[in-house]
Each structure stands twice: as C-alpha cells, then as structure tokens.
C-alpha cells in the first residue's frame, strides 16, 4: 500500500471530521489503523485532545451555595482500613484443620510447620471461604491501580557484595 496524494487528502478530511484511525483505515481500504496513525503523525495533523470515553461523561457543576457531600467509591486499601476501624469486627476464633467447617473462615495464620499454626475461624462472607478481612487479602483487583503501585520505598534495599579475585 502506498500513500497517494488522493489518499492523503481523504485521510486529512476524515481526520478533521473526527473519525477514528480504525474507521479511516476501513474507509480507505488496504491499510491498517497503525499505518493511518503513523501517516497522520507524519502529516502533523491535529492530535486528539480527548477520547470519546472522556467526552461522553457529563460535567457536574455544583454551586458554591449548594453544599452536597459526594459519596466516593472506596479503594481496596480504604475498605481494608475501614474494616480495621470497625468496632463490631468479629474476633478470631482459632480452629485446627480438623475443626474447619463451611461456617468458618479458612484463612491460615502462621506456617503449617509451626506449633501455633491455626485457621482464622470467623464467620465467612457469603460465597467465599474467608471472612470480610481475609477476602480483601485473597481477592486482589485484576488491574493495577494508583494506590497499589509499588514505589521505591516499598522495595527492600540490598547491599551489593563484590567478590575479589
């Protein structure tokens, strides 16, 4: 596929109308989305400031006179902290392996080879083998979120050992 002046003009026209690179590639035929993006970049066409997902969201403007409290969705860490601060949080009920049932949290505490090894024993959440606290540990979100990004502060510091000959 080669870019002729006619195809370039058609690309410029469709780009200005706001078509996506995939749509332009389909209309032009014989080219890919990436080829369209590359050519648009080489032609110095205007970059798209916002995506359709961002522009589709309505903008909420709140008057200064009207004070409304917005309920925010809590992240995983915030939910965890809220659970820890909850005063009605059930205490651990240590259970051995033989004592586990469907009505006990199966989160292991310690290492199986330790003498004091046991399972949590709290009442589990519906459809989960763990209590509220341990569900937060066990079921992590699929995508990394800002609050879950590992920083350099989180990484352990190792000394480099140099072997001399």
C-alpha positions, 0 to 999 in steps of 0.5 A: 500500500502506498500513500497517494496524494488522493489518499492523503487528502481523504485521510486529512478530511476524515481526520478533521471530521473526527473519525477514528484511525480504525474507521479511516483505515476501513474507509480507505481500504488496504491499510491498517489503523497503525499505518493511518496513525503513523501517516497522520503523525507524519502529516502533523495533523491535529492530535486528539485532545480527548477520547470519546470515553472522556467526552461522553461523561457529563460535567457536574457543576455544583454551586458554591451555595449548594453544599452536597457531600459526594459519596466516593467509591472506596479503594481496596486499601480504604475498605481494608482500613475501614474494616480495621476501624470497625468496632463490631469486627468479629474476633478470631476464633482459632480452629485446627484443620480438623475443626474447619467447617463451611461456617468458618473462615479458612484463612491460615495464620502462621506456617503449617510447620509451626506449633501455633499454626491455626485457621482464622475461624470467623464467620465467612462472607457469603460465597467465599471461604474467608471472612470480610478481612481475609477476602480483601487479602485473597481477592486482589483487583485484576488491574493495577491501580494508583494506590497499589503501585509499588514505589521505591520505598516499598522495595527492600534495599540490598547491599551489593557484595563484590567478590575479589579475585 
